Amino acid sequence: MVEKASCKILLVEDDFINGKIVKTLLEKANYNVEWVKNGKEALEILIPNSGDYGLVLMDIQMPIINGYEVSLNLREIGIKIPIICMTANAYSDENRKSKEAGMNDYISKPVTKTVLFEMLDKYL
């Protein structure tokens, strides 16, 4: 298990309220969180610096580049960081599509504290 303060999590979420809630939950649990608002920003950070992060929490429906495309791009260039999909569409099709894009797992929105921390414990 990784020391929380030394484990940097990239939160990729375009919705202000969802992003603020998840970021606050993580910071209160002593995680180091960086929050970006779209997939383009995520790629700009992760491609040169993926080793700085322990995990990515990724929204699917975002402007510019969606979460599936970000994940596919990262996997195509060999970046293996755990990516957890956060989606409001909790259907089995979303789960299948996230796996096909190279995501490790998914969380349904609204994200609950219990589910979020269970997922972090699973991958960190």
DSSP file (Angstrom, degrees, kcal/mol; ACC not computed):
  #  RESIDUE AA STRUCTURE BP1 BP2  ACC     N-H-->O    O-->H-N    N-H-->O    O-->H-N    TCO  KAPPA ALPHA  PHI   PSI    X-CA   Y-CA   Z-CA
    1    1 A M              0   0    0      0, 0.0     2,-0.2     0, 0.0   120,-0.1   0.000 360.0 360.0 360.0 137.5    0.0    0.0    0.0
    2    2 A V        -     0   0    0    122,-1.9     2,-0.3     1,-0.1     5,-0.1  -0.555 360.0-104.4 -83.4 143.0    1.3    3.4   -1.0
    3    3 A E    >>  -     0   0    0     -2,-0.2     4,-0.9     1,-0.1     3,-0.7  -0.531  32.4-135.4 -63.2 126.2    1.7    6.2    1.6
    4    4 A K  G >4 S+     0   0    0     -2,-0.3     3,-1.2     1,-0.3    28,-0.8   0.896  99.4  52.0 -56.5 -47.4   -1.3    8.5    0.9
    5    5 A A  G 34 S+     0   0    0      1,-0.3    -1,-0.3    26,-0.2    26,-0.1   0.797 113.0  45.9 -63.5 -27.5    0.6   11.8    1.1
    6    6 A S  G <4 S+     0   0    0     -3,-0.7     2,-0.8     2,-0.1    -1,-0.3   0.546  94.0  90.2 -92.2  -6.6    3.1   10.6   -1.4
    7    7 A C    <<  -     0   0    0     -3,-1.2    25,-1.4    -4,-0.9     2,-0.5  -0.807  65.7-156.5 -94.5 112.6    0.5    9.1   -3.8
    8    8 A K  E     -a   32   0A   0     -2,-0.8    46,-3.0    44,-0.4    47,-1.0  -0.757   5.8-162.3 -91.8 130.6   -0.5   11.7   -6.4
    9    9 A I  E     -ab  33  55A   0     23,-3.0    25,-2.6    -2,-0.5     2,-0.7  -0.934  10.0-145.0-113.1 132.4   -3.9   11.2   -8.0
   10   10 A L  E     -ab  34  56A   0     45,-2.3    47,-2.7    -2,-0.4     2,-0.6  -0.880  12.9-161.2 -97.0 119.6   -5.0   12.9  -11.2
   11   11 A L  E     -ab  35  57A   0     23,-3.2    25,-2.8    -2,-0.7     2,-0.7  -0.894   4.3-169.5 -99.8 120.8   -8.7   13.8  -11.1
   12   12 A V  E     +ab  36  58A   0     45,-3.3    47,-2.9    -2,-0.6     2,-0.3  -0.900  29.7 137.6-115.7 101.2  -10.0   14.5  -14.6
   13   13 A E        -     0   0    0     23,-2.2    25,-0.1    -2,-0.7    49,-0.1  -0.964  37.3-166.5-151.6 122.8  -13.5   15.9  -14.3
   14   14 A D        +     0   0    0     -2,-0.3     2,-0.5    47,-0.2    -1,-0.1   0.713  69.0  89.2 -85.7 -20.6  -15.2   18.8  -16.2
   15   15 A D     >  -     0   0    0      1,-0.2     4,-2.7     2,-0.0     5,-0.2  -0.678  68.3-150.1 -82.5 122.3  -18.1   19.3  -13.8
   16   16 A F  H  > S+     0   0    0     -2,-0.5     4,-2.8     1,-0.2     5,-0.2   0.910  93.0  46.5 -59.6 -47.0  -17.2   21.7  -11.0
   17   17 A I  H  > S+     0   0    0      2,-0.2     4,-2.4     1,-0.2    -1,-0.2   0.946 115.3  45.0 -65.1 -48.6  -19.5   20.3   -8.4
   18   18 A N  H  > S+     0   0    0      1,-0.2     4,-2.4     2,-0.2     5,-0.2   0.925 115.6  48.4 -59.8 -44.3  -18.4   16.6   -9.0
   19   19 A G  H  X S+     0   0    0     -4,-2.7     4,-2.7     1,-0.2     5,-0.2   0.918 111.3  49.2 -62.0 -44.6  -14.8   17.6   -9.2
   20   20 A K  H  X S+     0   0    0     -4,-2.8     4,-2.4    -5,-0.2    -1,-0.2   0.902 111.7  49.4 -63.3 -42.0  -14.9   19.7   -6.0
   21   21 A I  H  X S+     0   0    0     -4,-2.4     4,-2.4    -5,-0.2    -2,-0.2   0.954 115.1  42.3 -62.9 -50.9  -16.7   16.9   -4.0
   22   22 A V  H  X S+     0   0    0     -4,-2.4     4,-2.3     1,-0.2     5,-0.2   0.918 115.1  50.1 -64.9 -43.6  -14.2   14.2   -5.1
   23   23 A K  H  X S+     0   0    0     -4,-2.7     4,-2.7    -5,-0.2     5,-0.2   0.918 111.7  48.5 -60.9 -43.9  -11.1   16.4   -4.6
   24   24 A T  H  X S+     0   0    0     -4,-2.4     4,-2.4    -5,-0.2    -2,-0.2   0.921 110.5  50.6 -63.7 -44.8  -12.3   17.4   -1.1
   25   25 A L  H  X S+     0   0    0     -4,-2.4     4,-0.9     1,-0.2    -1,-0.2   0.924 114.0  45.2 -57.8 -44.9  -12.9   13.8   -0.1
   26   26 A L  H  <>S+     0   0    0     -4,-2.3     5,-2.6     1,-0.2     3,-0.5   0.913 113.1  48.5 -67.7 -43.5   -9.5   12.8   -1.3
   27   27 A E  H ><5S+     0   0    0     -4,-2.7     3,-1.8     1,-0.2    -1,-0.2   0.874 106.8  56.1 -67.3 -36.0   -7.7   15.7    0.3
   28   28 A K  H 3<5S+     0   0    0     -4,-2.4    -1,-0.2     1,-0.3    -2,-0.2   0.771 106.5  52.0 -65.0 -24.1   -9.4   15.1    3.6
   29   29 A A  T 3<5S-     0   0    0     -4,-0.9    -1,-0.3    -3,-0.5    -2,-0.2   0.216 125.7-105.9 -94.6  13.7   -8.0   11.6    3.5
   30   30 A N  T < 5S+     0   0    0     -3,-1.8     2,-0.3     1,-0.2    -3,-0.2   0.716  70.1 146.3  70.8  24.9   -4.5   13.0    2.9
   31   31 A Y      < -     0   0    0     -5,-2.6     2,-0.7    -6,-0.1    -1,-0.2  -0.683  51.9-124.1 -86.6 148.2   -4.2   12.2   -0.8
   32   32 A N  E     -a    8   0A   0    -25,-1.4   -23,-3.0   -28,-0.8     2,-0.4  -0.844  38.5-171.7 -90.9 115.2   -2.3   14.5   -3.0
   33   33 A V  E     -a    9   0A   0     -2,-0.7     2,-0.4   -25,-0.2   -23,-0.2  -0.919  21.5-169.9-120.6 133.5   -4.8   15.5   -5.8
   34   34 A E  E     -a   10   0A   0    -25,-2.6   -23,-3.2    -2,-0.4     2,-0.5  -0.987  16.9-156.5-115.8 132.1   -4.3   17.4   -9.0
   35   35 A W  E     +a   11   0A   0     -2,-0.4     2,-0.3   -25,-0.2   -23,-0.2  -0.932  13.3 178.0-116.2 124.2   -7.6   18.3  -10.8
   36   36 A V  E     -a   12   0A   0    -25,-2.8   -23,-2.2    -2,-0.5     3,-0.0  -0.876  24.7-140.0-120.4 159.0   -7.9   19.0  -14.5
   37   37 A K  S    S+     0   0    0     -2,-0.3     2,-0.3   -25,-0.2   -25,-0.1   0.486  73.4  21.9-102.5  -4.5  -11.1   19.8  -16.4
   38   38 A N  S  > S-     0   0    0     24,-0.1     4,-1.7   -25,-0.1    26,-0.1  -0.981  76.2-103.5-156.9 168.8  -10.7   18.0  -19.7
   39   39 A G  H  > S+     0   0    0     26,-1.1     4,-2.4    24,-0.8     5,-0.2   0.813 114.1  59.4 -66.2 -32.6   -9.0   15.1  -21.5
   40   40 A K  H  > S+     0   0    0     23,-0.4     4,-2.3     1,-0.2    -1,-0.2   0.937 107.1  46.8 -61.9 -46.6   -6.5   17.3  -23.4
   41   41 A E  H  > S+     0   0    0      1,-0.2     4,-1.6     2,-0.2    -1,-0.2   0.889 110.2  54.6 -61.8 -39.0   -5.1   18.7  -20.1
   42   42 A A  H  X S+     0   0    0     -4,-1.7     4,-3.1     1,-0.2     5,-0.3   0.931 109.8  45.6 -61.3 -46.1   -4.9   15.1  -18.8
   43   43 A L  H  X S+     0   0    0     -4,-2.4     4,-2.4     1,-0.2    -1,-0.2   0.901 109.1  55.8 -64.3 -40.7   -2.8   13.9  -21.7
   44   44 A E  H  < S+     0   0    0     -4,-2.3    -1,-0.2    -5,-0.2    -2,-0.2   0.823 117.0  36.8 -61.6 -30.8   -0.6   17.0  -21.5
   45   45 A I  H  X S+     0   0    0     -4,-1.6     4,-1.1    -3,-0.2    -2,-0.2   0.901 120.3  43.8 -85.0 -46.8    0.2   16.1  -17.9
   46   46 A L  H  X S+     0   0    0     -4,-3.1     4,-1.3    -5,-0.2    -3,-0.2   0.848 101.4  63.7 -75.6 -35.7    0.3   12.3  -18.1
   47   47 A I  H  < S+     0   0    0     -4,-2.4     3,-0.3    -5,-0.3    -1,-0.2   0.943 118.1  26.1 -59.1 -48.6    2.3   11.7  -21.2
   48   48 A P  H  4 S+     0   0    0      0, 0.0    -1,-0.2     0, 0.0    -2,-0.2   0.694 136.0  32.3 -85.5 -14.3    5.5   13.3  -19.9
   49   49 A N  H ><  +     0   0    0     -4,-1.1     3,-2.2     1,-0.1     4,-0.3   0.074  68.2 127.3-130.9  25.9    4.8   12.7  -16.2
   50   50 A S  G >< S+     0   0    0     -4,-1.3     3,-1.6    -3,-0.3    -1,-0.1   0.814  72.4  63.8 -59.5 -30.3    2.8    9.5  -15.8
   51   51 A G  G 3  S+     0   0    0      1,-0.3    -1,-0.3    -5,-0.1    -2,-0.1   0.641  91.8  65.6 -68.2 -13.0    5.4    8.2  -13.2
   52   52 A D  G <  S+     0   0    0     -3,-2.2   -44,-0.4    -6,-0.1     2,-0.4   0.578  95.7  69.4 -82.0  -9.9    4.4   11.0  -10.9
   53   53 A Y    <   -     0   0    0     -3,-1.6   -44,-0.2    -4,-0.3     3,-0.1  -0.863  55.5-165.4-117.7 144.3    0.9    9.6  -10.4
   54   54 A G  S    S-     0   0    0    -46,-3.0     2,-0.3    -2,-0.4   -45,-0.2   0.665  77.3  -2.2 -93.8 -20.3   -0.4    6.5   -8.7
   55   55 A L  E     -b    9   0A   0    -47,-1.0   -45,-2.3    26,-0.1     2,-0.4  -0.983  56.9-137.5-168.0 152.6   -3.9    6.6  -10.2
   56   56 A V  E     -bc  10  83A   0     26,-2.4    28,-3.3    -2,-0.3     2,-0.6  -0.988   6.5-159.7-121.5 130.0   -6.3    8.5  -12.5
   57   57 A L  E     -bc  11  84A   0    -47,-2.7   -45,-3.3    -2,-0.4     2,-0.5  -0.956  26.3-169.5-104.1 116.6   -9.9    9.1  -11.7
   58   58 A M  E     -bc  12  85A   0     26,-3.2    28,-3.2    -2,-0.6   -45,-0.2  -0.928  21.3-147.4-124.6 121.6  -11.5    9.9  -15.1
   59   59 A D  E     - c   0  86A   0    -47,-2.9    28,-0.2    -2,-0.5     3,-0.1  -0.418  13.7-147.9 -68.6 156.9  -14.8   11.3  -16.2
   60   60 A I  S    S+     0   0    0     26,-0.9     7,-2.4     1,-0.2     2,-1.1   0.891  80.7  57.2 -94.1 -54.0  -16.1    9.9  -19.5
   61   61 A Q  S    S+     0   0    0      5,-0.2   -47,-0.2     6,-0.1    -1,-0.2  -0.690  73.7 139.9 -89.6 100.0  -18.1   12.8  -21.0
   62   62 A M        -     0   0    0     -2,-1.1   -24,-0.1    -3,-0.1     2,-0.0  -0.931  52.0 -97.8-135.7 158.0  -15.8   15.8  -21.2
   63   63 A P  S    S+     0   0    0      0, 0.0     2,-2.2     0, 0.0   -24,-0.8  -0.328  96.9   8.9 -71.5 160.8  -15.1   18.6  -23.7
   64   64 A I  S    S+     0   0    0    -26,-0.1     2,-0.4   -25,-0.1   -26,-0.1  -0.438 136.8  15.8  72.6 -69.6  -12.2   18.4  -26.2
   65   65 A I  S    S-     0   0    0     -2,-2.2   -26,-1.1     4,-0.0   -25,-0.1  -0.991  81.1-137.3-134.3 125.7  -11.2   14.8  -25.6
   66   66 A N     >  -     0   0    0     -2,-0.4     4,-2.0   -27,-0.1    -5,-0.2  -0.254  28.7-102.3 -79.4 170.5  -13.4   12.3  -23.8
   67   67 A G  H  > S+     0   0    0     -7,-2.4     4,-2.3     1,-0.2     5,-0.2   0.836 118.7  55.3 -62.1 -36.5  -12.3    9.8  -21.1
   68   68 A Y  H  > S+     0   0    0     -8,-0.3     4,-2.7     1,-0.2    -1,-0.2   0.937 109.0  47.6 -61.9 -46.1  -12.3    6.8  -23.5
   69   69 A E  H  > S+     0   0    0      2,-0.2     4,-2.6     1,-0.2    -2,-0.2   0.889 110.7  51.7 -63.7 -39.9  -10.0    8.6  -26.0
   70   70 A V  H  X S+     0   0    0     -4,-2.0     4,-2.5     2,-0.2    -1,-0.2   0.952 111.8  46.5 -60.4 -49.3   -7.6    9.6  -23.2
   71   71 A S  H  X S+     0   0    0     -4,-2.3     4,-2.6     1,-0.2     5,-0.2   0.923 112.3  49.7 -60.6 -46.2   -7.4    6.1  -21.9
   72   72 A L  H  X S+     0   0    0     -4,-2.7     4,-2.4     1,-0.2    -1,-0.2   0.916 111.2  50.0 -59.1 -44.1   -6.8    4.7  -25.4
   73   73 A N  H  X S+     0   0    0     -4,-2.6     4,-1.2     1,-0.2    -1,-0.2   0.922 111.8  47.6 -60.5 -45.3   -4.1    7.2  -26.1
   74   74 A L  H  <>S+     0   0    0     -4,-2.5     5,-2.6     1,-0.2     3,-0.3   0.917 113.7  46.7 -63.9 -43.5   -2.3    6.4  -22.8
   75   75 A R  H ><5S+     0   0    0     -4,-2.6     3,-1.5    26,-0.3    -1,-0.2   0.879 106.3  59.0 -67.5 -37.3   -2.5    2.6  -23.4
   76   76 A E  H 3<5S+     0   0    0     -4,-2.4    -1,-0.2     1,-0.3    -2,-0.2   0.816 108.5  45.1 -62.0 -30.3   -1.3    2.9  -27.0
   77   77 A I  T 3<5S-     0   0    0     -4,-1.2    -1,-0.3    -3,-0.3    -2,-0.2   0.312 124.1-102.3 -98.7   9.9    2.0    4.6  -25.8
   78   78 A G  T < 5 +     0   0    0     -3,-1.5     2,-0.6     1,-0.3    -3,-0.2   0.592  67.6 149.4  89.4  11.5    2.5    2.1  -23.0
   79   79 A I      < -     0   0    0     -5,-2.6    -1,-0.3    -6,-0.2    -2,-0.1  -0.709  20.2-177.5 -81.6 121.8    1.4    4.1  -20.0
   80   80 A K        +     0   0    0     -2,-0.6    -1,-0.1     2,-0.0     3,-0.1   0.242  25.9 141.1-107.6  11.1    0.0    1.5  -17.5
   81   81 A I        -     0   0    0      1,-0.1   -26,-0.1    -7,-0.1     2,-0.1  -0.232  64.7 -97.1 -53.1 139.4   -1.2    3.8  -14.6
   82   82 A P        -     0   0    0      0, 0.0   -26,-2.4     0, 0.0     2,-0.5  -0.415  41.4-162.6 -61.6 131.7   -4.5    2.5  -13.1
   83   83 A I  E     -c   56   0A   0     19,-0.2    21,-2.3   -28,-0.2    22,-1.3  -0.978   4.7-163.9-121.3 122.0   -7.4    4.5  -14.6
   84   84 A I  E     -cd  57 105A   0    -28,-3.3   -26,-3.2    -2,-0.5     2,-0.3  -0.928  15.4-139.6-108.1 119.9  -10.8    4.5  -12.9
   85   85 A C  E     -cd  58 106A   0     20,-2.9    22,-3.2    -2,-0.6     2,-0.5  -0.573   9.9-159.3 -76.9 135.2  -13.7    5.6  -15.0
   86   86 A M  E     +cd  59 107A   0    -28,-3.2   -26,-0.9    -2,-0.3     2,-0.4  -0.974  24.2 167.8-115.7 117.2  -16.3    7.8  -13.2
   87   87 A T  E     - d   0 108A   0     20,-2.5    22,-2.9    -2,-0.5   -28,-0.0  -0.972  44.2-152.4-136.3 144.9  -19.6    7.7  -15.1
   88   88 A A  S    S+     0   0    0     -2,-0.4     2,-1.1    20,-0.2    -1,-0.1   0.602  89.9  78.8 -82.2 -13.5  -23.2    8.8  -14.6
   89   89 A N        -     0   0    0      1,-0.1     2,-1.5     2,-0.1    -1,-0.2  -0.756  61.8-177.5 -98.4  89.3  -24.2    6.0  -17.0
   90   90 A A        +     0   0    0     -2,-1.1     2,-0.3    19,-0.1    -1,-0.1  -0.256  35.3 129.7 -86.0  50.7  -24.0    2.9  -14.7
   91   91 A Y  S >> S-     0   0    0     -2,-1.5     4,-1.6     1,-0.1     3,-0.6  -0.696  71.5-116.3-102.8 157.3  -24.9    0.4  -17.5
   92   92 A S  H 3> S+     0   0    0     -2,-0.3     4,-2.5     1,-0.2     5,-0.2   0.804 115.3  62.2 -61.9 -27.9  -23.1   -2.7  -18.4
   93   93 A D  H 3> S+     0   0    0      2,-0.2     4,-2.8     1,-0.2    -1,-0.2   0.889 102.0  50.6 -64.6 -38.5  -22.3   -1.2  -21.8
   94   94 A E  H <> S+     0   0    0     -3,-0.6     4,-2.6     2,-0.2    -2,-0.2   0.909 109.8  50.5 -64.0 -41.9  -20.4    1.6  -20.1
   95   95 A N  H  X S+     0   0    0     -4,-1.6     4,-2.1     2,-0.2    -2,-0.2   0.930 112.4  46.7 -61.1 -45.5  -18.4   -1.0  -18.1
   96   96 A R  H  X S+     0   0    0     -4,-2.5     4,-2.5     1,-0.2    -2,-0.2   0.932 113.2  48.4 -62.1 -46.9  -17.6   -2.9  -21.3
   97   97 A K  H  X S+     0   0    0     -4,-2.8     4,-1.5     1,-0.2    -1,-0.2   0.876 110.1  51.6 -63.9 -37.9  -16.6    0.3  -23.2
   98   98 A S  H  <>S+     0   0    0     -4,-2.6     5,-2.6     2,-0.2     4,-0.3   0.904 111.0  48.0 -66.8 -39.3  -14.4    1.5  -20.3
   99   99 A K  H ><5S+     0   0    0     -4,-2.1     3,-1.5     1,-0.2    -2,-0.2   0.914 109.6  52.7 -64.8 -42.8  -12.6   -1.9  -20.3
  100  100 A E  H 3<5S+     0   0    0     -4,-2.5    -1,-0.2     1,-0.3    -2,-0.2   0.813 106.2  54.6 -62.4 -29.8  -12.1   -1.8  -24.1
  101  101 A A  T 3<5S-     0   0    0     -4,-1.5   -26,-0.3    -5,-0.2    -1,-0.3   0.511 125.6-102.8 -82.0  -4.8  -10.6    1.6  -23.7
  102  102 A G  T < 5S+     0   0    0     -3,-1.5   -19,-0.2     1,-0.3    -3,-0.2   0.558  70.5 147.8  96.5   8.6   -8.0    0.2  -21.3
  103  103 A M      < -     0   0    0     -5,-2.6    -1,-0.3    -6,-0.2   -19,-0.2  -0.503  43.3-143.3 -76.2 149.0   -9.6    1.5  -18.1
  104  104 A N        -     0   0    0    -21,-2.3     2,-0.3     1,-0.2   -20,-0.2   0.817  68.7 -23.1 -82.7 -32.2   -9.1   -0.7  -15.0
  105  105 A D  E     -d   84   0A   0    -22,-1.3   -20,-2.9    -7,-0.1     2,-0.3  -0.937  59.5-125.4-164.3 177.7  -12.4   -0.2  -13.3
  106  106 A Y  E     -d   85   0A   0     -2,-0.3     2,-0.4   -22,-0.2   -20,-0.2  -0.996   4.6-157.0-145.4 154.1  -15.4    2.1  -13.0
  107  107 A I  E     -d   86   0A   0    -22,-3.2   -20,-2.5    -2,-0.3     2,-0.3  -0.979  23.6-127.9-124.5 136.4  -17.4    4.0  -10.4
  108  108 A S  E     -d   87   0A   0     -2,-0.4     4,-0.3   -22,-0.2   -20,-0.2  -0.637  39.6 -90.0 -83.5 142.2  -21.0    5.2  -10.8
  109  109 A K  S    S+     0   0    0    -22,-2.9   -19,-0.1    -2,-0.3     2,-0.1  -0.728 107.5  57.5 -91.2 147.5  -21.8    8.8  -10.2
  110  110 A P  S    S-     0   0    0      0, 0.0     2,-0.3     0, 0.0    -2,-0.1   0.423  92.3-140.2 -71.3 139.1  -22.7   10.2   -7.8
  111  111 A V        -     0   0    0     -2,-0.1     2,-0.3    -4,-0.1    -2,-0.1  -0.511  13.1-149.7 -72.7 129.8  -19.5    8.9   -6.3
  112  112 A T     >  -     0   0    0     -2,-0.3     4,-2.6    -4,-0.3     5,-0.2  -0.734  19.8-122.6 -99.2 153.2  -19.9    7.8   -2.7
  113  113 A K  H  > S+     0   0    0     -2,-0.3     4,-2.4     1,-0.2     5,-0.2   0.908 110.7  51.6 -57.6 -45.3  -17.1    8.0   -0.1
  114  114 A T  H  > S+     0   0    0      1,-0.2     4,-2.0     2,-0.2    -1,-0.2   0.938 113.0  43.0 -60.7 -49.8  -17.3    4.3    0.6
  115  115 A V  H  > S+     0   0    0      1,-0.2     4,-2.1     2,-0.2    -1,-0.2   0.902 113.0  53.8 -65.2 -41.3  -17.1    3.2   -3.0
  116  116 A L  H  X S+     0   0    0     -4,-2.6     4,-2.1     1,-0.2    -2,-0.2   0.939 112.2  42.6 -58.8 -49.1  -14.3    5.7   -3.8
  117  117 A F  H  X S+     0   0    0     -4,-2.4     4,-2.4     1,-0.2    -1,-0.2   0.821 110.7  55.7 -73.4 -29.8  -12.1    4.6   -1.0
  118  118 A E  H  X S+     0   0    0     -4,-2.0     4,-1.6    -5,-0.2    -1,-0.2   0.911 109.7  48.1 -62.5 -41.0  -12.7    0.9   -1.7
  119  119 A M  H  X S+     0   0    0     -4,-2.1     4,-1.5     2,-0.2    -2,-0.2   0.907 111.1  49.5 -66.7 -42.4  -11.6    1.5   -5.3
  120  120 A L  H  X S+     0   0    0     -4,-2.1     4,-2.4     1,-0.2     3,-0.2   0.917 109.8  51.6 -63.3 -42.4   -8.4    3.4   -4.1
  121  121 A D  H  < S+     0   0    0     -4,-2.4    -1,-0.2     1,-0.2    -2,-0.2   0.851 108.1  53.8 -61.8 -33.4   -7.6    0.6   -1.7
  122  122 A K  H  < S+     0   0    0     -4,-1.6    -1,-0.2     1,-0.2    -2,-0.2   0.856 121.0  27.4 -68.5 -36.3   -7.9   -1.9   -4.6
  123  123 A Y  H  <        0   0    0     -4,-1.5    -2,-0.2    -3,-0.2    -1,-0.2   0.572 360.0 360.0-109.3 -11.2   -5.5   -0.1   -6.9
  124  124 A L     <        0   0    0     -4,-2.4  -122,-1.9    -5,-0.2    -3,-0.2   0.438 360.0 360.0-107.1 360.0   -3.0    1.7   -4.7
